[in-house]
Amino acid sequence: MKILMATMGLDIGGAETHIVELSKELKRQGHDVAIISNGGVYVPEVTAAGIRHYQAPLNRRSLPDMFRAFRILEQVIRREKPDVVHAHARIPAFLCGKLRRRLGFTFVTSCHGVYQTGGVLKWLSDWGQHTLAVSEDIRDYLEEQYRLPAERITLTINGIDTEKFSPAVSGAEVRAEFGLGDGPVVGHVSRLDQAASWTARQLIELAPALGERCPGARVLITGGGDVYEELSARARAVNEAAGRTCVVLTGPRTDVNRVAAACDLFVGVSRAALEAMALGKAVVLSGAQGHTGLFTPELLDKAVDTNFCCRTDPRSTQEQLLEEVCAALALPREKRDELGAYGRQVILDRYSVRRMAQDCLAAYARAARKKYRVVMSGYYGFENAGDDAILDSIQQAIREASDQVSVTVLSKDPALTHKQYGLEAIPRFRVLRVLAALARCDALLSGGGSLLQDTTSTRSLLYYLSVIRCAQLLGKPVMLYANGIGPVRKPVNRRRVKRVVERAALVTLRDHSSLRELREMGVRRPDVAVTADPVFHLEAVDRSRSLELLAGAGLAANAPFAAVSVRDWTGGADFYPKLAALCDHIHETYGLEILFLLMQPSRDREATARVRERMRAPSFVLDRPCTPRELMGALGQSRLCLAMRLHTLIFAARMAVPALGLVYDPKVASYLRELDLPAAGDVERFDLEEAVRRTDALMADYDGVLARLREKSQQLTRAAGENERLLLEMLERSGT
């Protein structure tokens, strides 16, 4: 690949060293790498490695400098024609983002720390098509502060060259160069600017006291920056007052490995700390963002989470840091060596520069523009397990079918949708954003689920029809994706649905009753395909997680149970008492515990309570936030399912659990026919005696029902795969 790195500068600093080592490793692996920056001490090193460097003022925020940097960056990109542009700081990323709209290159960024997010600074942040986060807390920050979907973030590391930073490196020449003598040396490496110089300032001030408590001890500080001259003057004053050289500032250097090798103990954070660990040095983790203390095995998880930056701990006081350094130097030599050896092993196990490069290459592959972009319209973001299962299963099936399709979801709660499923999502009622997404896409997928019906309301139907019509007016092909059609009762609405179906580029339906409904509306197109609900593609969580959920609901281990799903209902007043009696019958006759599942908690919780309070038998309820895969897994452990919600029945069929339906809507009755499963009855006219008879008939033929259901589930799983095959064919046709 041809890769252009864009960063502010190449002076001493953790991010800068990261870029240098990454670029050199990518070059070693055969990639063609160039860097554009404001320059710095590392330019000779990268050019010696065969990496081209271009100079541009990418480190300055003034408008004239940014315009100048923009022009230079554009010239370099046009000349280099890179496959990927990889930006490593806010200003370069902002400028690259603007240029990408004009030049169309693949654009990746790296986030090396947390930044201010208010006002214009947040507007200046462009995270590209994909982002690499160098620690878990930075990944969380990107998700929370910038709402980046999880699928657009790759967690990476600060890779260390373990040959360059090795215990075999000698620091003897550096000790001689600065007259450090044979006493203990405490080292610190960082960028010496206002934001990062907290620890350097503390070390300068505590150096005399350190020399008194640890005779002959000196502090060695390496780095350059805006406050270097100020700190040098302060160090000279401290040395003069102490009457000896107790602190040395080397200025910026590129031989950091030899400088750190000259130290007996290292104080610092981030990449500098990792490099010292690779050299086998004991390290006190302390920096401008926090103080964690002497690195030991017990602190590994905490340190890894913040990329060894101590962001979860308060900053040190000067007295605290002095005590920590003195205590570390007082350790027996073999104990410090033991800690150094452990740190070295951590680097070898977790922080190789080769892994860092592989992370980047994987991110580049993910960022490469996908061939097709689709928008999904449905009942998404309402915390309904059935419709969320549709969303999850569709995006999973599309990914399995092709890695060249990106998905954007129209959601009531975009933040929840991208958090749960890692998908880009936009508000479904923000008209301009919906139109913009449709204008950019290659196709609209409407569905799955029962979107084209007026039982809920005409307003709901008109929303979905309007989205479809907008896409068609923009010249985008529309796929009605595994739709359940109807009931559509009003004649004017039937005409509206008929027109939309006839204009759609592709129509797939989840059941044959939906096809009959379209035929009754007058739709005659012969290419309508009956496939299956997308949920037949969804995989449940594993058995151990399912059992954990059941235990959390209070079910005894291995207790046989029936899963019951009921929703709010304003119909017959005697339905809930009769359903409670049916649950009692199942418990008393077949020894099954009764577990209620909440598919949409906000609408199911009250109805469930009304049934439970009328039961004689004890019952349980799985009332905690669950993903559709978790609900499916829990239901899959049951022996019988009694369900009012359609997708509870579909979950049961997917998991091959014999079920009875409680029919409150024609869609439930039609899918029971599709699954060859019995109905316990119509909730509007619920007949308890008939429901008991049908339940007993199912249990009497349990093995036969189970065998037929398993065969039917396999057929529908295969049929569900047709949705993606037909979608890809449609996209290919529309793209030619």
Residue pairs with C-beta under 8 A, 6 or more apart in sequence:
1 31
1 32
1 83
1 84
1 361
1 364
2 31
2 32
2 34
2 80
2 81
2 82
2 83
2 84
3 26
3 31
3 32
3 33
3 34
3 82
3 83
3 84
3 85
3 86
3 364
4 33
4 34
4 35
4 36
4 76
4 77
4 80
4 82
4 84
4 85
4 86
5 19
5 22
5 23
5 33
5 34
5 35
5 36
5 37
5 86
5 87
5 88
6 35
6 36
6 37
6 58
6 73
6 85
6 86
6 87
6 88
6 92
6 93
6 95
6 96
7 15
7 16
7 19
7 35
7 36
7 37
7 58
7 87
7 88
7 89
7 92
8 37
8 38
8 58
8 59
8 88
8 89
8 91
8 92
9 16
9 37
9 38
9 39
9 40
9 58
9 59
10 16
10 19
10 20
10 35
10 37
10 38
10 39
10 40
10 41
10 42
10 43
10 46
10 53
11 40
11 41
11 42
11 191
11 224
11 225
11 252
12 40
12 41
12 189
12 190
12 191
12 222
12 223
12 224
12 225
12 252
12 253
12 254
12 256
13 190
13 191
13 196
13 223
14 112
14 158
14 190
14 191
14 270
14 271
14 272
15 88
15 89
15 110
15 112
15 113
15 271
16 40
16 42
16 191
17 42
17 256
17 271
17 275
18 88
18 110
18 112
18 134
18 158
18 159
18 271
18 356
19 35
19 88
20 42
20 45
20 46
21 159
21 160
21 161
21 353
21 356
22 159
22 353
22 356
22 357
22 360
23 33
23 35
23 46
23 49
23 51
24 46
24 49
24 51
24 161
24 353
25 159
25 161
25 353
25 354
25 356
25 357
26 33
26 357
26 360
26 361
27 33
27 49
27 50
27 51
29 357
33 51
33 52
34 51
34 52
34 53
34 54
34 76
34 80
34 82
35 46
35 51
35 52
35 53
35 54
36 53
36 54
36 55
36 56
36 58
36 72
36 73
36 76
36 92
37 53
37 54
37 55
37 56
37 58
37 59
38 55
38 56
38 57
38 58
38 59
38 60
39 53
39 55
41 224
41 252
41 253
41 254
42 254
43 53
44 254
45 254
46 53
47 53
54 72
54 76
55 72
56 68
56 69
56 72
56 73
56 76
57 65
57 66
57 68
57 69
58 69
58 73
58 89
58 91
58 92
58 95
59 91
60 66
60 69
60 91
61 91
66 91
66 95
69 91
69 95
70 95
70 98
70 99
73 92
73 95
73 96
73 99
74 99
74 102
74 103
77 85
77 99
77 103
77 105
78 103
82 105
83 105
83 106
83 364
84 105
84 106
84 107
84 108
84 364
84 367
85 96
85 99
85 100
85 105
85 106
85 107
85 108
86 108
86 109
86 110
86 360
86 364
87 93
87 96
87 107
87 108
87 109
87 110
87 128
88 109
88 110
88 112
89 112
90 115
90 121
90 124
90 125
91 124
93 109
93 125
93 126
93 127
93 128
94 124
94 125
94 126
96 107
96 126
96 128
97 107
97 126
97 128
98 126
99 105
100 107
100 128
106 129
106 364
106 367
106 368
106 369
107 128
107 129
107 367
108 128
108 129
108 130
108 131
108 132
108 360
108 363
108 364
108 367
109 126
109 127
109 128
109 130
109 131
109 132
110 131
110 132
110 133
110 134
110 156
111 127
111 131
111 132
111 133
111 134
111 138
111 141
111 142
112 134
112 138
113 138
113 309
114 137
114 138
114 141
114 311
115 121
115 125
117 125
117 145
117 146
122 145
122 146
125 146
127 142
127 146
127 148
127 152
128 367
129 152
129 367
129 369
130 152
130 153
130 154
130 363
130 364
130 366
130 367
131 142
131 148
131 152
131 153
131 154
131 363
132 153
132 154
132 155
132 156
132 359
132 360
132 363
133 139
133 141
133 142
133 153
133 154
133 155
133 156
134 156
134 157
134 158
134 307
135 155
135 304
135 305
135 306
135 307
135 309
136 155
136 304
136 305
136 306
137 305
137 306
137 307
137 311
137 312
138 307
139 153
139 155
142 148
142 153
143 149
143 150
143 153
143 419
147 414
147 415
147 418
149 418
149 422
149 423
149 424
149 425
150 418
150 419
150 422
151 422
151 423
152 424
154 359
154 362
154 363
154 366
155 359
156 356
156 359
156 360
156 363
157 350
157 351
157 355
157 356
157 359
158 270
158 271
158 274
158 307
158 308
158 351
158 356
159 351
159 352
159 353
159 354
159 355
159 356
159 357
160 271
160 274
160 275
160 278
160 347
160 351
160 352
160 353
161 353
162 278
162 347
162 348
162 352
162 353
164 257
165 257
165 260
165 275
165 278
165 279
165 347
166 257
166 278
166 279
167 279
167 280
167 340
167 344
169 257
169 258
169 261
169 279
170 258
170 261
171 258
171 259
171 260
171 261
171 262
171 263
172 262
173 258
174 180
174 255
174 258
174 259
174 261
174 262
175 181
175 185
175 262
178 220
178 248
178 250
179 245
180 218
180 220
180 248
180 262
181 216
181 218
182 216
183 214
183 215
183 216
183 217
183 218
184 214
184 216
184 217
184 218
184 264
184 265
184 329
185 217
185 218
185 219
185 220
185 262
185 263
185 264
185 265
186 203
186 210
186 217
186 218
186 219
186 220
186 263
186 264
186 265
186 266
186 267
186 325
186 329
187 219
187 220
187 221
187 222
187 259
187 260
187 262
187 263
187 265
187 266
187 267
187 268
187 276
187 281
188 199
188 200
188 203
188 219
188 220
188 221
188 222
188 266
188 267
188 268
188 272
189 221
189 222
189 223
189 256
189 259
189 260
189 266
189 268
189 272
189 275
189 276
190 196
190 197
190 199
190 200
190 223
190 268
190 269
190 272
190 287
191 223
191 224
191 225
192 200
192 221
192 223
192 224
192 225
192 226
192 227
192 228
192 231
193 225
193 226
193 227
194 226
194 227
195 288
196 225
196 287
196 288
197 225
197 227
197 231
197 288
198 287
198 288
198 315
199 267
199 268
199 269
199 286
199 287
199 288
199 316
199 321
200 221
200 223
200 231
201 231
201 234
202 316
202 318
202 321
203 219
203 221
203 247
203 267
203 321
204 219
204 221
204 231
204 234
204 235
204 238
204 247
205 238
205 318
206 219
206 318
206 321
206 322
206 325
207 218
207 219
207 238
207 242
207 246
207 247
208 238
208 241
208 242
208 246
209 322
210 217
210 219
210 246
210 322
210 325
210 326
211 217
211 218
211 242
211 244
211 246
213 322
213 326
214 326
214 329
214 330
217 246
217 329
218 245
218 246
218 247
218 248
219 246
219 247
219 248
220 247
220 248
220 250
220 259
220 262
220 263
221 231
221 235
221 247
221 248
221 249
221 250
222 249
222 250
222 251
222 252
222 253
222 256
222 259
223 251
223 252
224 251
224 252
228 249
228 251
228 252
231 249
232 249
235 247
235 248
235 249
238 246
238 247
239 245
239 246
239 247
250 259
253 259
256 272
256 275
257 275
257 279
260 266
260 272
260 275
260 276
260 279
260 281
261 279
263 276
263 281
264 281
264 282
264 329
264 336
265 281
265 282
265 283
265 284
265 325
265 328
265 329
265 336
266 272
266 273
266 276
266 281
266 282
266 283
266 284
267 283
267 284
267 286
267 321
267 325
268 276
268 283
268 285
268 286
268 287
269 285
269 286
269 287
269 288
269 289
269 308
269 309
269 310
270 287
270 307
270 308
270 309
273 283
273 285
273 295
273 308
274 308
274 347
274 351
276 283
276 343
277 283
277 295
277 340
277 343
277 344
277 346
277 347
278 343
278 344
278 347
278 351
279 340
279 344
280 337
280 340
280 341
280 343
280 344
281 340
281 343
282 294
282 295
282 328
282 331
282 336
282 339
282 340
282 343
283 294
283 295
283 339
283 343
284 293
284 294
284 295
284 321
284 324
284 325
284 328
285 291
285 292
285 293
285 294
285 295
285 299
285 303
285 308
285 310
286 292
286 293
286 310
286 316
286 321
286 324
287 309
287 310
288 315
289 309
289 310
289 311
289 315
290 306
290 309
290 310
290 311
290 312
290 313
290 314
290 315
291 310
291 313
291 314
291 315
291 316
291 320
291 321
291 324
292 299
292 302
292 303
292 310
292 313
293 299
293 324
294 324
294 327
294 328
294 339
295 303
295 339
295 343
296 339
296 342
297 342
300 346
302 312
303 310
304 350
305 312
306 312
316 324
328 336
331 339
370 403
370 404
370 405
370 406
371 404
371 405
371 731
371 735
372 402
372 404
372 405
372 406
372 442
372 443
372 731
372 735
373 405
373 406
373 408
373 440
373 441
373 442
374 398
374 405
374 406
374 407
374 408
374 441
374 442
374 443
374 444
374 445
374 727
374 731
375 407
375 408
375 409
375 410
375 437
375 438
375 441
375 443
375 444
375 445
375 471
376 391
376 394
376 395
376 407
376 408
376 409
376 410
376 444
376 445
376 481
377 410
377 428
377 444
377 445
377 446
377 447
377 451
377 464
377 467
377 468
378 387
378 390
378 391
378 409
378 410
378 446
378 447
378 448
378 449
378 451
379 387
379 449
379 451
380 387
380 388
380 391
380 409
380 410
380 411
380 412
380 417
380 425
380 428
381 409
381 411
381 412
381 413
381 414
381 416
381 417
381 425
381 428
382 412
382 413
382 600
383 413
383 416
383 600
383 601
383 602
384 599
384 600
385 599
385 600
385 626
385 627
385 628
385 631
385 647
386 449
386 535
386 599
386 600
386 628
386 645
386 646
386 647
386 648
386 650
387 449
387 647
388 420
388 627
388 628
389 535
389 538
389 628
389 629
389 632
389 647
389 650
389 651
390 447
390 448
390 449
390 482
390 533
390 534
390 535
390 647
391 409
391 417
391 421
391 423
392 420
392 421
392 538
392 627
392 628
392 629
393 534
393 535
393 536
393 537
393 538
393 720
394 407
394 445
394 448
394 481
394 534
394 537
394 723
395 407
395 421
395 423
396 537
396 538
396 539
397 534
397 537
397 720
397 721
397 723
397 724
398 405
398 407
398 724
398 727
399 405
400 724
401 721
401 724
401 725
401 727
401 728
402 724
402 728
405 728
405 731
406 424
407 423
407 424
408 423
408 424
408 425
408 426
408 437
408 441
409 417
409 421
409 423
409 424
409 425
409 426
410 425
410 426
410 427
410 428
410 434
410 437
410 467
411 417
411 425
411 426
411 427
411 428
412 427
412 428
412 429
414 425
414 426
414 427
415 425
417 423
417 425
418 424
418 425
420 627
426 433
426 434
426 437
427 433
427 434
428 434
434 467
434 470
435 470
435 474
438 444
438 467
438 470
438 471
438 474
438 476
439 474
441 471
441 476
442 476
442 477
442 731
442 734
442 735
443 476
443 477
443 478
443 479
443 505
443 727
443 730
443 731
443 734
444 467
444 468
444 471
444 476
444 477
444 478
444 479
445 479
445 481
445 727
446 464
446 467
446 468
446 478
446 479
446 480
446 481
446 483
447 479
447 480
447 481
447 482
447 483
448 481
448 482
448 483
448 484
448 510
448 533
448 534
449 483
449 484
450 483
450 484
450 485
450 486
450 646
450 667
451 460
451 461
451 464
451 483
452 461
452 464
452 465
452 480
452 483
452 485
452 486
452 488
452 497
452 500
452 501
453 461
453 484
453 485
453 486
453 487
453 488
453 667
454 460
454 461
454 487
454 488
454 489
454 490
454 493
455 487
455 489
455 665
458 490
458 493
461 488
461 493
461 496
461 497
462 496
465 496
465 497
465 500
468 478
468 500
468 504
469 500
471 478
472 478
472 503
477 505
477 506
477 730
477 731
477 734
478 503
478 504
478 505
478 506
479 504
479 505
479 506
479 507
479 508
479 726
479 727
479 730
480 500
480 501
480 504
480 506
480 507
480 508
480 509
481 508
481 534
481 723
481 727
482 508
482 509
482 510
482 531
482 532
482 533
482 534
482 720
482 723
483 507
483 508
483 509
483 510
483 514
484 509
484 510
484 511
484 514
484 533
484 667
484 670
484 671
485 497
485 509
485 514
485 515
485 517
485 518
486 513
486 514
486 517
486 666
486 667
487 517
487 665
487 666
488 494
488 497
488 517
488 521
494 521
495 521
497 521
498 518
498 521
498 522
498 523
501 507
501 518
501 521
501 523
501 525
501 528
502 523
502 525
505 730
505 734
506 527
506 726
506 727
506 730
507 525
507 527
507 528
507 529
508 528
508 529
508 530
508 531
508 722
508 723
508 726
509 515
509 518
509 528
509 529
509 530
509 531
510 530
510 531
510 532
510 533
510 671
511 530
511 533
511 670
511 671
511 673
511 674
512 530
512 670
512 674
513 666
513 670
513 671
513 673
513 674
514 530
514 670
515 528
515 530
518 528
529 722
529 726
530 719
531 719
531 720
531 722
531 723
531 726
532 716
532 717
532 719
532 720
532 722
533 647
533 650
533 671
533 716
533 720
534 720
534 723
535 628
535 647
535 650
535 651
535 654
535 720
536 650
536 653
536 654
536 713
536 716
536 717
536 719
536 720
537 717
537 720
537 721
538 628
538 629
538 632
538 654
539 629
540 546
540 629
540 630
540 632
540 633
540 636
540 654
540 655
541 627
541 629
541 630
541 632
541 633
542 633
543 633
543 637
545 630
545 633
546 630
546 633
546 634
546 636
546 637
547 557
547 637
549 622
549 624
549 626
549 630
549 633
549 634
550 561
550 595
550 622
550 634
550 637
551 557
552 622
552 624
553 595
553 620
553 621
553 622
553 623
553 624
553 634
554 620
555 561
555 593
555 595
555 620
556 593
559 593
560 591
560 592
560 593
560 639
561 592
561 593
561 594
561 595
561 620
561 637
561 638
561 639
562 583
562 586
562 587
562 590
562 592
562 593
562 594
562 595
562 638
562 639
562 640
562 641
562 642
563 595
563 596
563 597
563 634
563 635
563 638
563 640
563 641
563 642
563 643
563 648
563 652
563 657
564 583
564 594
564 595
564 596
564 597
564 611
564 641
564 642
564 643
565 596
565 597
565 598
565 599
565 604
565 641
565 642
565 643
565 644
565 645
565 648
566 579
566 596
566 604
566 607
566 608
566 611
566 644
566 645
566 662
567 599
567 600
567 603
567 604
567 607
567 644
567 645
567 664
568 603
568 604
568 606
568 607
569 575
569 576
569 607
569 644
569 664
569 683
571 664
571 683
571 684
572 683
572 684
572 685
572 686
574 686
575 683
575 684
575 686
576 607
576 610
576 611
576 614
577 614
578 686
578 688
578 691
579 611
579 662
579 686
580 611
580 612
580 614
580 615
581 614
581 688
582 642
582 680
582 688
582 691
582 692
582 695
583 594
583 611
583 615
583 617
583 619
583 642
584 615
584 616
584 617
585 692
585 695
586 592
586 594
586 640
586 642
586 695
587 593
587 594
587 617
588 617
589 696
589 699
590 639
590 640
590 699
592 639
592 640
593 618
593 619
593 620
594 615
594 617
594 618
594 619
594 620
595 619
595 620
595 621
595 622
595 634
595 638
596 608
596 611
596 612
596 619
596 620
596 621
596 622
597 621
597 622
597 631
597 634
597 635
597 648
598 604
598 605
598 608
598 621
598 622
598 623
599 631
599 645
599 647
599 648
600 645
601 623
604 645
605 623
608 621
612 619
612 621
622 631
622 634
626 634
628 651
631 651
632 651
632 654
632 655
635 641
635 648
635 651
635 652
635 655
635 657
636 651
636 655
636 657
638 657
639 657
639 658
640 657
640 658
640 659
640 660
640 698
640 699
641 648
641 649
641 651
641 652
641 657
641 658
641 659
641 660
642 659
642 660
642 662
642 680
642 695
643 649
643 652
643 659
643 660
643 661
643 662
644 661
644 662
644 664
644 668
644 683
646 665
646 667
646 668
646 671
648 659
649 659
649 661
649 668
649 671
649 672
649 675
649 677
650 671
652 658
652 659
653 659
653 675
653 677
653 709
653 712
653 713
653 716
654 713
654 717
656 706
656 709
656 710
656 713
657 709
658 677
658 698
658 702
658 705
658 706
658 709
659 675
659 677
660 677
660 678
660 679
660 680
660 691
660 694
660 695
660 698
661 668
661 669
661 671
661 672
661 677
661 678
661 679
661 680
662 668
662 679
662 680
662 681
662 683
662 686
663 669
663 672
663 679
663 681
663 682
663 683
664 682
664 683
664 684
668 679
669 679
672 678
672 679
674 716
675 709
675 712
675 716
676 708
676 709
676 712
677 705
677 709
678 694
678 697
678 698
679 694
680 691
680 694
680 695
681 687
681 690
681 691
681 694
698 705
